[in-house]
Amino acid sequence: MTTIIATRADLDSLKGTPAYDQFLEFLRGTLTNRVNGQVYPDGYDSRLQPGDDGYLAPIFVGQSSPETAAKYGFTPEELTL
């Protein structure tokens, strides 16, 4: 049987089960997104590949993204281990 977790009440009804712990782990994983923080000059050719002259490698950085956790009534602080 598949359990659909659409609200905090749905999640709370699973307390003490592996599904509850798994969903909290999922929510923790949504707190940060990886985004490309590289600053590219105007007119940069995004088709350049590693090894090409002028290629700038992406610089991935974490960006806070608490929206999914907030949907379920959690703050990032509550989910931080």
N, CA and C atoms as an extended XYZ file, in Angstrom:
243
Properties=species:S:1:pos:R:3:atomname:S:1:resname:S:1:resid:I:1 pbc="F F F"
N         0.848       -1.183        0.000 N   MET     1
C         0.000        0.000        0.000 CA  MET     1
C         0.891        1.242        0.000 C   MET     1
N         0.557        2.195       -0.830 N   THR     2
C         1.298        3.447       -0.904 CA  THR     2
C         0.605        4.483       -0.046 C   THR     2
N         1.374        5.160        0.773 N   THR     3
C         0.839        6.218        1.609 CA  THR     3
C         1.146        7.551        0.960 C   THR     3
N         0.127        8.372        0.804 N   ILE     4
C         0.318        9.707        0.253 CA  ILE     4
C         0.419       10.680        1.414 C   ILE     4
N         1.494       11.454        1.408 N   ILE     5
C         1.709       12.447        2.455 CA  ILE     5
C         1.562       13.815        1.803 C   ILE     5
N         0.421       14.436        2.024 N   ALA     6
C         0.139       15.734        1.409 CA  ALA     6
C         0.113       16.866        2.431 C   ALA     6
N        -0.012       16.523        3.716 N   THR     7
C        -0.111       17.548        4.761 CA  THR     7
C         0.690       17.117        5.985 C   THR     7
N         0.869       18.043        6.893 N   ARG     8
C         1.546       17.722        8.151 CA  ARG     8
C         0.745       16.677        8.933 C   ARG     8
N        -0.578       16.743        8.866 N   ALA     9
C        -1.414       15.758        9.562 CA  ALA     9
C        -1.174       14.355        9.006 C   ALA     9
N        -1.035       14.253        7.679 N   ASP    10
C        -0.722       12.954        7.071 CA  ASP    10
C         0.592       12.418        7.632 C   ASP    10
N         1.579       13.302        7.700 N   LEU    11
C         2.891       12.899        8.204 CA  LEU    11
C         2.816       12.522        9.675 C   LEU    11
N         2.140       13.341       10.470 N   ASP    12
C         2.031       13.065       11.906 CA  ASP    12
C         1.352       11.729       12.180 C   ASP    12
N         0.441       11.322       11.304 N   SER    13
C        -0.249       10.039       11.506 CA  SER    13
C         0.696        8.853       11.335 C   SER    13
N         1.876        9.110       10.776 N   LEU    14
C         2.858        8.037       10.553 CA  LEU    14
C         3.969        8.003       11.603 C   LEU    14
N         3.887        8.873       12.624 N   LYS    15
C         4.943        8.913       13.649 CA  LYS    15
C         5.213        7.525       14.190 C   LYS    15
N         6.509        7.241       14.363 N   GLY    16
C         6.916        5.952       14.897 CA  GLY    16
C         7.072        4.864       13.845 C   GLY    16
N         6.869        5.227       12.577 N   THR    17
C         7.016        4.243       11.506 CA  THR    17
C         8.234        4.584       10.648 C   THR    17
N         8.741        3.609        9.917 N   PRO    18
C         9.845        3.909        8.996 CA  PRO    18
C         9.459        4.956        7.953 C   PRO    18
N         8.198        4.974        7.532 N   ALA    19
C         7.751        5.947        6.529 CA  ALA    19
C         7.903        7.372        7.051 C   ALA    19
N         7.638        7.578        8.326 N   TYR    20
C         7.789        8.909        8.931 CA  TYR    20
C         9.253        9.340        8.874 C   TYR    20
N        10.135        8.452        9.313 N   ASP    21
C        11.566        8.770        9.311 CA  ASP    21
C        12.076        9.015        7.891 C   ASP    21
N        11.623        8.227        6.946 N   GLN    22
C        12.041        8.396        5.551 CA  GLN    22
C        11.575        9.731        4.992 C   GLN    22
N        10.359       10.130        5.341 N   PHE    23
C         9.846       11.399        4.820 CA  PHE    23
C        10.595       12.576        5.436 C   PHE    23
N        10.930       12.487        6.717 N   LEU    24
C        11.725       13.556        7.339 CA  LEU    24
C        13.089       13.663        6.669 C   LEU    24
N        13.666       12.530        6.329 N   GLU    25
C        14.955       12.536        5.621 CA  GLU    25
C        14.800       13.206        4.263 C   GLU    25
N        13.716       12.918        3.569 N   PHE    26
C        13.425       13.583        2.299 CA  PHE    26
C        13.326       15.096        2.498 C   PHE    26
N        12.588       15.525        3.527 N   LEU    27
C        12.447       16.967        3.778 CA  LEU    27
C        13.794       17.613        4.064 C   LEU    27
N        14.642       16.933        4.812 N   ARG    28
C        15.988       17.477        5.073 CA  ARG    28
C        16.744       17.682        3.761 C   ARG    28
N        16.556       16.764        2.836 N   GLY    29
C        17.231       16.865        1.548 CA  GLY    29
C        16.734       18.006        0.681 C   GLY    29
N        15.561       18.536        0.990 N   THR    30
C        15.019       19.638        0.192 CA  THR    30
C        15.442       21.007        0.714 C   THR    30
N        16.154       21.053        1.828 N   LEU    31
C        16.503       22.342        2.438 CA  LEU    31
C        17.525       23.135        1.642 C   LEU    31
N        18.311       22.465        0.835 N   THR    32
C        19.345       23.148        0.056 CA  THR    32
C        19.318       22.636       -1.376 C   THR    32
N        19.333       23.555       -2.305 N   ASN    33
C        19.440       23.215       -3.724 CA  ASN    33
C        20.828       23.582       -4.202 C   ASN    33
N        21.354       22.815       -5.141 N   ARG    34
C        22.630       23.161       -5.781 CA  ARG    34
C        22.329       24.017       -6.997 C   ARG    34
N        22.959       25.181       -7.050 N   VAL    35
C        22.792       26.073       -8.197 CA  VAL    35
C        24.164       26.471       -8.719 C   VAL    35
N        24.210       26.857       -9.970 N   ASN    36
C        25.457       27.301      -10.581 CA  ASN    36
C        25.680       28.764      -10.199 C   ASN    36
N        26.729       29.013       -9.419 N   GLY    37
C        27.049       30.360       -8.979 CA  GLY    37
C        28.088       31.053       -9.853 C   GLY    37
N        28.501       30.412      -10.938 N   GLN    38
C        29.492       31.010      -11.833 CA  GLN    38
C        28.914       32.285      -12.463 C   GLN    38
N        29.734       33.316      -12.540 N   VAL    39
C        29.325       34.554      -13.205 CA  VAL    39
C        29.907       34.531      -14.611 C   VAL    39
N        29.026       34.506      -15.591 N   TYR    40
C        29.440       34.444      -16.985 CA  TYR    40
C        29.381       35.850      -17.597 C   TYR    40
N        30.350       36.195      -18.418 N   PRO    41
C        30.323       37.516      -19.052 CA  PRO    41
C        29.194       37.607      -20.087 C   PRO    41
N        28.768       38.829      -20.372 N   ASP    42
C        27.759       39.033      -21.411 CA  ASP    42
C        28.244       38.404      -22.708 C   ASP    42
N        27.362       37.711      -23.382 N   GLY    43
C        27.694       37.101      -24.652 CA  GLY    43
C        28.440       35.780      -24.538 C   GLY    43
N        28.560       35.243      -23.325 N   TYR    44
C        29.265       33.971      -23.134 CA  TYR    44
C        28.570       32.878      -23.929 C   TYR    44
N        29.344       32.079      -24.627 N   ASP    45
C        28.803       30.975      -25.430 CA  ASP    45
C        28.611       29.756      -24.526 C   ASP    45
N        27.379       29.484      -24.154 N   SER    46
C        27.087       28.392      -23.226 CA  SER    46
C        27.294       27.018      -23.867 C   SER    46
N        27.605       26.975      -25.153 N   ARG    47
C        27.867       25.697      -25.826 CA  ARG    47
C        29.320       25.255      -25.674 C   ARG    47
N        30.178       26.121      -25.094 N   LEU    48
C        31.578       25.755      -24.893 CA  LEU    48
C        31.674       24.541      -23.981 C   LEU    48
N        32.641       23.701      -24.246 N   GLN    49
C        32.859       22.473      -23.483 CA  GLN    49
C        34.214       22.556      -22.778 C   GLN    49
N        34.414       21.736      -21.728 N   PRO    50
C        35.727       21.712      -21.081 CA  PRO    50
C        36.822       21.490      -22.118 C   PRO    50
N        37.882       22.270      -22.025 N   GLY    51
C        38.990       22.196      -22.965 CA  GLY    51
C        38.909       23.240      -24.059 C   GLY    51
N        37.726       23.799      -24.298 N   ASP    52
C        37.575       24.864      -25.293 CA  ASP    52
C        38.136       26.170      -24.735 C   ASP    52
N        38.730       26.983      -25.632 N   ASP    53
C        39.193       28.312      -25.220 CA  ASP    53
C        38.000       29.129      -24.742 C   ASP    53
N        38.155       29.749      -23.580 N   GLY    54
C        37.093       30.597      -23.042 CA  GLY    54
C        36.083       29.879      -22.182 C   GLY    54
N        36.207       28.558      -22.061 N   TYR    55
C        35.254       27.795      -21.250 CA  TYR    55
C        35.373       28.189      -19.781 C   TYR    55
N        34.246       28.412      -19.145 N   LEU    56
C        34.202       28.678      -17.706 CA  LEU    56
C        33.402       27.556      -17.045 C   LEU    56
N        34.050       26.855      -16.146 N   ALA    57
C        33.386       25.740      -15.464 CA  ALA    57
C        32.336       26.267      -14.493 C   ALA    57
N        31.241       25.529      -14.327 N   PRO    58
C        30.249       25.932      -13.333 CA  PRO    58
C        30.842       25.842      -11.927 C   PRO    58
N        30.363       26.682      -11.063 N   ILE    59
C        30.745       26.655       -9.649 CA  ILE    59
C        29.447       26.407       -8.874 C   ILE    59
N        29.264       25.174       -8.416 N   PHE    60
C        28.023       24.838       -7.740 CA  PHE    60
C        28.081       25.243       -6.270 C   PHE    60
N        27.034       25.923       -5.839 N   VAL    61
C        26.919       26.385       -4.458 CA  VAL    61
C        25.551       25.977       -3.924 C   VAL    61
N        25.457       25.875       -2.624 N   GLY    62
C        24.179       25.555       -2.000 CA  GLY    62
C        23.339       26.808       -1.839 C   GLY    62
N        22.048       26.664       -2.094 N   GLN    63
C        21.113       27.778       -1.940 CA  GLN    63
C        19.979       27.292       -1.045 C   GLN    63
N        19.693       28.051       -0.004 N   SER    64
C        18.636       27.678        0.917 CA  SER    64
C        17.301       27.612        0.186 C   SER    64
N        16.544       26.570        0.480 N   SER    65
C        15.252       26.366       -0.172 CA  SER    65
C        14.281       25.714        0.815 C   SER    65
N        13.773       26.494        1.777 N   PRO    66
C        12.932       25.912        2.827 CA  PRO    66
C        11.453       25.753        2.463 C   PRO    66
N        11.076       26.020        1.224 N   GLU    67
C         9.658       26.030        0.858 CA  GLU    67
C         8.962       24.685        1.054 C   GLU    67
N         9.614       23.596        0.662 N   THR    68
C         8.972       22.285        0.786 CA  THR    68
C         8.768       21.940        2.250 C   THR    68
N         9.774       22.165        3.073 N   ALA    69
C         9.636       21.880        4.505 CA  ALA    69
C         8.529       22.736        5.115 C   ALA    69
N         8.444       23.995        4.705 N   ALA    70
C         7.412       24.902        5.237 CA  ALA    70
C         6.012       24.411        4.879 C   ALA    70
N         5.873       23.802        3.711 N   LYS    71
C         4.566       23.268        3.302 CA  LYS    71
C         4.046       22.256        4.319 C   LYS    71
N         4.965       21.535        4.942 N   TYR    72
C         4.587       20.527        5.926 CA  TYR    72
C         4.688       21.048        7.357 C   TYR    72
N         4.855       22.358        7.507 N   GLY    73
C         4.838       22.967        8.829 CA  GLY    73
C         6.139       22.885        9.596 C   GLY    73
N         7.261       22.666        8.914 N   PHE    74
C         8.555       22.589        9.566 CA  PHE    74
C         9.386       23.817        9.223 C   PHE    74
N        10.206       24.220       10.160 N   THR    75
C        11.225       25.227        9.877 CA  THR    75
C        12.526       24.469        9.609 C   THR    75
N        13.470       25.078        8.880 N   PRO    76
C        14.745       24.395        8.660 CA  PRO    76
C        15.428       23.995        9.967 C   PRO    76
N        15.278       24.800       10.994 N   GLU    77
C        15.911       24.494       12.287 CA  GLU    77
C        15.352       23.204       12.888 C   GLU    77
N        14.090       22.944       12.706 N   GLU    78
C        13.488       21.720       13.236 CA  GLU    78
C        14.027       20.470       12.538 C   GLU    78
N        14.439       20.608       11.290 N   LEU    79
C        14.882       19.462       10.521 CA  LEU    79
C        16.383       19.260       10.568 C   LEU    79
N        17.106       20.252       11.064 N   THR    80
C        18.562       20.143       11.137 CA  THR    80
C        18.924       19.195       12.266 C   THR    80
N        19.782       18.255       11.927 N   LEU    81
C        20.197       17.260       12.936 CA  LEU    81
C        21.185       17.843       13.903 C   LEU    81
